[in-house]
């Protein structure tokens, strides 16, 4: 099963992607995590993407499509994958369509997570992540210890107020059009109300999956 998750920053795609991957027994392909790992490791990809990511701008399509091709062709994705943050522009949607066609695999679901702007700003401004294992937290101050691995919690540069505003503007300008593109192309598209606790939202996700 190939599932694309869409939605603005802070809407909870990453949390739901992890729960859905565990529920279905297929991997989560989260480009943000892959790129941040590359930045930490100082790879060529990481160095190229770091400046763009720090501004909160979108990483170029060719980089995202390269990650997507490798992930979907890997043995780990033989039964499917959750594509979290992979498709953010129309060219990326078109690229995914070409990749899936070459692999002979269908797109099973497109899930669009939605929440009011005020809620998104509140979530992002109060978010920290572990600098070691990347576990996210809400309402925990930078410098606190990660409950999972003991690492130090930090606020990502793209979660600072100015970058948050830019990310939401970038989403509206560049990402929102992909929603219309999927609808026009007859994709199996479902909107998900992302307001509520993670378990409550996940019940809505499971109900929206094709049977």
C-alpha positions in Angstrom: 0.0 0.0 0.0 1.4 3.4 -1.1 0.0 6.3 1.0 0.8 10.0 0.5 0.3 12.3 3.5 -0.3 16.0 2.8 -0.8 19.0 5.1 0.8 22.1 6.4 3.7 22.3 8.9 2.7 21.4 12.4 -0.5 19.5 11.4 0.9 16.2 12.8 1.8 14.3 9.7 4.9 12.8 11.2 3.1 11.5 14.3 0.4 9.9 12.3 2.9 8.5 9.7 4.7 6.6 12.5 1.5 5.2 13.9 0.3 4.2 10.4 3.6 2.6 9.5 3.5 0.5 12.6 -0.2 -0.3 12.1 0.4 -1.5 8.5 3.9 -2.9 8.9 5.4 -0.8 6.2 8.1 1.9 6.4 7.7 5.6 6.8 9.6 7.7 4.3 10.0 11.1 5.9 12.2 13.3 3.8 12.6 15.8 6.6 14.2 13.2 8.9 16.4 11.9 6.0 17.6 15.4 5.1 18.3 16.4 8.8 20.3 13.2 9.2 22.3 14.2 6.2 22.9 17.6 7.7 24.1 16.1 11.0 26.4 13.7 9.1 27.8 16.5 6.8 27.1 14.7 3.6 27.0 16.4 0.2 23.2 16.3 0.3 23.1 17.7 3.8 25.4 20.6 3.0 23.3 21.5 -0.1 20.1 21.4 1.8 21.1 23.0 5.1 20.7 26.7 4.1 17.3 26.0 2.5 16.0 24.1 5.5 17.2 26.7 8.0 15.1 29.3 6.1 12.1 27.0 6.2 12.0 26.9 2.4 11.3 23.7 0.4 14.1 21.5 -0.6 14.4 21.3 -4.5 12.3 18.8 -6.3 15.2 16.9 -7.8 16.5 16.1 -4.3 13.1 15.0 -3.0 12.5 12.8 -6.0 15.9 11.2 -5.7 15.1 10.2 -2.1 11.7 8.9 -3.1 13.0 6.7 -6.0 15.6 5.1 -3.7 13.1 4.5 -0.9 10.4 3.0 -3.1 12.9 0.7 -4.9 14.3 -0.7 -1.7 13.4 -4.1 -0.4 12.0 -2.5 2.8 9.2 -0.9 0.7 8.2 -4.1 -1.1 4.9 -4.1 0.7 4.4 -0.4 0.6 5.4 2.9 2.2 4.0 5.9 4.0 5.3 9.0 2.1 5.4 11.7 4.8 6.4 15.1 3.4 7.6 13.7 0.1 5.0 15.3 -2.2 4.9 19.0 -1.6 4.6 20.4 -5.1 2.9 19.5 -8.3 6.2 18.5 -10.0 6.8 16.1 -7.0 3.3 14.7 -7.5 4.0 14.2 -11.2 7.4 12.6 -10.3 5.8 10.2 -7.9 3.2 9.2 -10.5 6.0 8.4 -13.0 8.0 6.4 -10.4 5.0 4.4 -9.4 4.2 3.7 -13.0 7.7 2.4 -13.7 7.5 0.2 -10.6 4.0 -1.0 -11.6 2.5 0.0 -8.3 -0.7 2.0 -7.6 -1.2 5.0 -5.4 -3.6 3.7 -2.8 -4.5 6.8 -0.8 -3.8 10.5 -0.4 -4.6 11.8 3.1 -4.8 15.5 3.6 -4.5 16.6 7.2 -6.2 19.9 8.1 -6.1 22.2 11.1 -6.7 26.0 11.7 -3.8 28.3 11.3 -3.8 29.4 14.9 -3.6 25.8 16.0 -0.6 25.2 13.7 1.3 28.3 15.0 0.7 27.2 18.6 2.0 23.7 18.0 5.1 24.8 16.1 6.1 27.5 18.5 6.0 25.1 21.4 7.8 22.2 19.7 11.3 20.9 20.6 13.1 17.8 19.2 15.9 15.6 20.6 19.2 16.4 18.9 20.1 12.7 19.0 17.0 10.6 18.2 14.8 13.4 16.7 11.9 12.5 19.0 9.5 15.5 19.0 8.0 17.1 22.1 5.4 19.8 22.8 5.6 22.1 25.7 9.2 21.1 26.7 11.9 23.8 26.9 15.1 23.6 24.9 17.9 22.1 26.9 15.7 19.6 28.7 16.6 15.9 28.5 14.9 13.5 26.0 12.8 10.9 27.8 13.6 8.4 25.1 17.4 8.5 24.8 18.6 11.2 27.3 19.7 13.6 24.5 19.3 17.3 24.6 16.1 19.0 23.4 16.5 21.8 20.9 14.2 24.1 18.9 14.8 23.6 15.2 15.7 26.9 13.4 12.7 26.3 11.1 10.4 26.3 14.2 11.4 29.8 15.3 8.6 32.3 14.8 9.9 34.0 11.7 10.7 30.7 10.0 7.2 29.3 11.0 5.5 32.2 9.3 7.6 31.7 6.2 6.9 27.9 6.2 3.2 28.5 6.3 3.4 31.1 3.5 5.6 28.7 1.4 3.0 26.0 2.0 0.1 28.1 0.8 2.1 29.3 -2.3 3.8 26.1 -3.4 2.2 23.1 -1.7 -1.5 23.8 -1.6 -1.8 23.6 -5.4 -0.8 19.9 -5.3 -4.1 19.3 -3.5 -6.1 20.6 -6.5 -3.8 18.6 -8.8 -4.6 15.3 -7.0 -8.3 16.0 -7.1 -8.2 16.8 -10.8 -6.4 13.6 -11.5 -8.9 11.4 -9.7 -6.5 10.3 -6.9 -8.0 8.4 -3.9 -8.1 11.7 -1.8 -9.5 12.1 1.7 -9.4 15.0 4.1 -8.6 14.3 7.8 -9.5 16.6 10.7 -6.2 16.8 12.5 -7.6 18.6 15.6 -7.6 16.4 18.7 -5.3 13.9 20.4 -3.0 11.7 18.3 -5.1 8.6 19.0 -8.3 10.4 18.1 -6.9 11.6 14.8 -5.4 8.1 14.1 -8.9 6.6 14.4 -10.0 8.9 11.6 -7.0 7.9 9.5 -7.7 4.2 9.8 -11.3 4.8 8.9 -10.2 6.7 5.8 -8.0 3.8 4.5 -9.2 1.8 1.5 -10.6 -1.6 2.6 
